[in-house]
Amino acid sequence: MRILFMTQVLPFPLDAGPKVRAHYVLRYLAEAGHEVSLLTFIRPGEPAAYVEPLRRICRRVETVPMVRSRGRDLRDGLRSVGTNLPFLLVRDQLPAMWDRLKWMLRERSFDALHADQLWMAPYAMNGVSPGLTVLDQHNAVFMVPRRMAERHRSRVARLLLRHEAVKLQAFEREACQRFARVVWVTEEDREAVLPHAGGVGARHSVIPIAADPDAQAPVERRRPFRVTFVGGLHWPPNSEGVSWFVENAWPQVARANPSAVLTIVGKAGRIGLRAPGSAERVELTGYVPDLRTILSETSVFIVPLLAGAGMRVKILDAWCWGLPIVSTTIGAEGLDARHSENLLLADEPGVFAAAVTSVFQDGRLASGLAEGGRATVEGKYHWRRVYQAWDRVYPS
């Protein structure tokens, strides 16, 4: 089949969950014999060299600059308030992307249009798309602002987040009804968006996010001392979760483990450092292109998320790296997460801190969790096996 594959993020390098999902789906479809063309947004600062590996996978790659600013966000926010369209979707509807899509559809015929994530759904819903439309729902998006509203300190912010969640939920339901095929990452996400759709069937599939453990051997760790978080702090669930850990759990961890250093890796954002002891031995690195040194020094990998949906690829990554993990229940949603076998689960600050300390101090526990995680990703989340399910979405 000739597939036009549209993404909101450039699917390379593999440094974020949406990139990992899109990249391996692209590779699988291309290796299965489909002719795949990629149309993708590209962010400021992403070099042209990032596109070259994708050209080796796809027949062609077309990029459109992602333009964002505070002024545009204000304009799009006001536009969203006056309509039923969620702000998170309005701000990514750019004329340049519409024009490039129409040009590609005129220039070549396609058998299918693949919208990767909900952000790209409107481009496939305007009546110019080919016969088969496929939506890859990485998560139930409306759950993110809904869960954030439950904990936000500002009453105004809670109201805005709840309003955004309501609009997102309505749009997600409409989109999932209008696409010929919808692929979900978890059954829980499908049930959250379409609770009365009767489960998966001809139109709906569940294909979890998968990784490539063959490409990443477990890291060698010698005398590790870091408690490490990896994830862009520009994404609100990440900044919220890290702030919760730093303010409520890290002081206890730092007191119990005088050699421990909290290392937060990811694009810049805001985190809370107001609680006594919360700033003690905290290292904010920003984006790090090569994580090998930090990973080799990591004693505990943490996923302290309080909001989100879908699957956390950072856990798949940490399992591939052979790192012991402590996560909240929400952080491990959608995965075959087994407490005390392939990670530790904790939802209260004191319990989370105690779990981190136990892994930090108990080498046998740490090794057992790391080995259990690696076995899980090898046995259940290898992309070459898991993504054979895409053959039912795109038959040869």
Residue pairs with C-beta under 8 A, 6 or more apart in sequence:
1 34
1 35
1 111
1 112
1 132
1 394
1 395
1 396
2 34
2 35
2 37
2 108
2 109
2 110
2 111
2 112
3 29
3 34
3 35
3 36
3 37
3 110
3 111
3 112
3 113
3 114
3 394
4 37
4 39
4 104
4 105
4 110
4 112
4 113
4 114
4 130
5 22
5 25
5 26
5 29
5 36
5 37
5 38
5 39
5 58
5 114
5 116
6 38
6 39
6 40
6 101
6 113
6 114
6 115
6 116
6 120
6 123
6 124
7 18
7 22
7 38
7 39
7 40
7 41
7 116
7 117
7 120
8 18
8 40
8 41
8 92
8 116
8 117
8 119
8 120
9 16
9 18
9 19
9 22
9 40
9 41
9 43
10 19
10 40
10 41
10 42
10 43
10 46
10 50
10 51
10 54
10 63
11 18
11 19
11 22
11 23
11 26
11 38
11 40
11 54
12 19
12 23
12 50
12 51
12 53
12 54
13 19
13 50
13 289
14 20
14 23
15 287
15 289
16 232
16 313
17 138
17 209
17 310
17 311
17 312
17 313
17 314
18 116
18 117
18 138
20 209
20 211
20 313
20 316
20 317
21 116
21 136
21 138
21 185
21 209
21 313
22 116
22 136
24 210
24 211
24 212
24 383
24 387
25 116
25 136
25 387
25 390
26 36
26 38
26 54
26 57
26 58
27 57
27 383
28 383
28 384
28 387
28 390
29 36
29 390
29 394
30 36
30 57
30 58
32 390
32 391
32 394
32 396
33 396
34 394
34 396
35 59
36 57
36 58
36 59
37 58
37 59
37 60
37 61
37 62
37 104
37 108
37 110
38 54
38 57
38 58
38 60
38 61
38 62
39 62
39 64
39 97
39 100
39 101
39 104
40 61
40 62
40 63
40 64
41 63
41 64
41 65
41 66
41 92
41 97
42 50
42 51
42 63
42 64
42 65
42 66
43 66
44 65
44 66
51 61
51 63
54 61
55 61
62 100
62 104
64 94
64 96
64 97
64 100
65 96
66 92
66 94
67 94
67 96
68 91
72 91
73 91
76 87
76 90
76 91
77 87
79 85
79 90
80 86
80 87
80 90
80 167
83 90
84 167
84 170
84 171
85 167
85 171
86 164
86 167
86 168
86 171
87 164
88 119
88 141
88 164
88 168
89 118
89 119
89 121
89 122
89 168
89 171
92 119
93 122
97 123
98 123
98 126
101 123
101 128
102 128
105 128
105 129
105 130
109 130
110 130
111 130
111 131
111 132
112 130
112 131
112 132
112 133
112 134
112 394
113 124
113 129
113 130
113 132
113 133
113 134
114 134
114 136
115 121
115 123
115 124
115 133
115 134
115 135
115 136
115 179
116 136
116 138
117 136
117 137
117 138
118 135
118 137
118 138
118 141
118 168
118 171
118 172
118 175
121 135
121 171
121 175
121 179
123 129
124 133
124 135
124 179
125 133
125 175
125 178
131 180
132 180
132 181
133 178
133 179
133 180
133 181
134 179
134 180
134 181
134 182
134 183
134 393
134 394
135 175
135 176
135 179
135 181
135 182
135 183
136 183
137 172
137 176
137 182
137 183
137 184
137 185
137 189
137 190
137 193
137 310
138 185
138 209
138 310
139 185
139 189
139 308
139 309
139 310
139 311
140 172
140 188
140 189
140 190
140 192
140 193
140 309
140 310
141 168
141 172
141 309
142 165
142 166
142 168
142 169
142 172
142 192
142 193
143 165
143 189
143 192
143 307
143 308
143 309
144 165
144 236
144 237
144 307
144 308
144 309
145 161
145 162
145 164
145 165
145 168
146 161
146 162
146 165
146 169
147 237
147 306
147 307
147 308
147 330
148 161
148 236
148 237
148 240
148 306
148 307
149 157
149 158
149 161
149 162
149 165
151 240
151 306
151 307
152 158
152 161
169 193
172 193
173 193
173 194
176 182
176 193
176 194
180 203
181 203
181 204
181 205
181 393
182 190
182 203
182 204
182 205
183 204
183 205
183 206
183 207
183 390
183 393
184 190
184 200
184 204
184 205
184 206
184 207
185 206
185 207
185 208
185 209
185 310
185 311
185 334
186 206
186 208
186 310
186 311
186 333
186 334
187 199
187 200
187 206
188 333
188 334
189 309
189 310
189 334
190 197
190 199
190 200
190 204
190 206
192 309
194 204
197 204
200 206
205 389
205 392
205 393
207 386
207 387
207 389
207 390
207 393
208 311
208 334
208 335
208 381
208 386
209 310
209 311
209 313
209 316
209 381
210 316
210 381
210 382
210 383
210 385
210 386
210 387
211 313
211 316
211 317
211 319
211 320
211 377
211 381
211 382
211 383
212 320
212 382
212 383
212 384
213 319
213 320
213 374
213 377
213 378
213 381
213 382
214 382
216 317
216 320
216 321
217 322
218 320
218 321
218 322
218 370
218 374
219 292
219 295
219 296
219 298
219 321
219 322
219 323
220 296
221 295
221 296
221 297
221 298
221 299
221 323
222 296
224 296
224 297
224 298
224 299
225 259
225 260
225 261
225 297
225 299
226 260
226 261
226 262
226 263
226 294
226 297
226 298
226 299
226 300
227 250
227 253
227 260
227 261
227 262
227 263
227 298
227 299
227 300
227 302
227 356
227 360
228 263
228 264
228 265
228 294
228 295
228 298
228 300
228 301
228 302
228 323
229 242
229 245
229 262
229 263
229 264
229 265
229 266
229 301
229 302
229 303
229 304
230 265
230 266
230 291
230 301
230 314
230 317
231 238
231 242
231 265
231 266
231 314
232 238
232 266
232 267
232 269
232 287
233 239
233 242
233 264
233 266
233 267
233 268
233 269
233 270
233 271
234 267
234 268
234 269
235 269
236 307
237 305
237 306
237 307
237 308
238 266
238 269
238 305
239 269
239 270
239 271
240 305
240 306
240 307
241 303
241 304
241 305
241 306
241 307
241 328
241 331
242 264
242 271
242 304
243 270
243 271
243 272
244 272
244 304
244 306
244 349
245 302
245 304
245 349
245 352
246 262
246 271
246 272
246 273
246 275
246 278
246 282
247 272
247 273
247 274
247 275
247 278
248 275
248 349
249 304
249 349
249 350
249 352
249 353
249 356
250 262
250 277
250 278
250 280
250 282
250 353
251 275
251 276
251 277
251 278
251 280
252 349
252 350
252 353
252 354
252 357
253 260
253 262
253 353
253 356
253 357
253 360
254 260
254 262
254 277
254 280
254 281
255 277
256 353
256 357
256 361
257 357
257 360
257 361
260 281
260 299
260 360
261 281
261 282
261 283
262 281
262 282
262 283
263 283
263 285
263 294
263 298
264 271
264 282
264 283
264 284
264 285
265 285
265 286
265 287
265 288
265 291
265 294
266 286
266 287
267 286
267 287
268 284
268 286
271 284
272 278
273 279
273 282
285 294
288 294
295 321
295 323
298 323
299 324
299 359
299 360
299 366
300 323
300 324
300 325
300 326
300 356
300 359
300 360
300 366
301 314
301 318
301 321
301 323
301 324
301 325
301 326
302 325
302 326
302 327
302 356
303 312
303 314
303 315
303 318
303 325
303 326
303 327
303 328
303 331
303 332
304 327
304 328
304 331
304 352
305 312
305 327
305 328
305 330
305 331
306 328
306 330
307 330
308 330
308 331
308 333
309 333
310 333
310 334
311 333
311 334
311 335
312 327
312 331
312 332
312 333
312 334
312 335
315 325
315 327
315 331
315 332
315 335
315 337
315 343
315 373
316 335
316 377
316 381
318 325
318 373
319 325
319 342
319 373
319 374
319 376
319 377
319 381
320 374
320 377
322 370
322 371
322 373
322 374
323 370
323 373
324 343
324 344
324 359
324 365
324 366
324 367
324 369
324 370
324 373
325 342
325 343
325 344
325 369
325 373
326 343
326 344
326 345
326 346
326 352
326 355
326 356
326 359
327 337
327 343
327 344
327 345
327 346
328 345
328 346
328 347
328 352
329 345
329 347
332 343
332 345
336 342
336 376
336 380
337 343
337 345
338 372
338 376
339 345
340 369
341 369
341 372
342 369
342 372
342 373
342 375
342 376
343 369
343 372
343 373
344 355
344 358
344 359
344 369
346 352
346 354
346 355
358 365
359 365
359 366
359 369
360 366
380 386
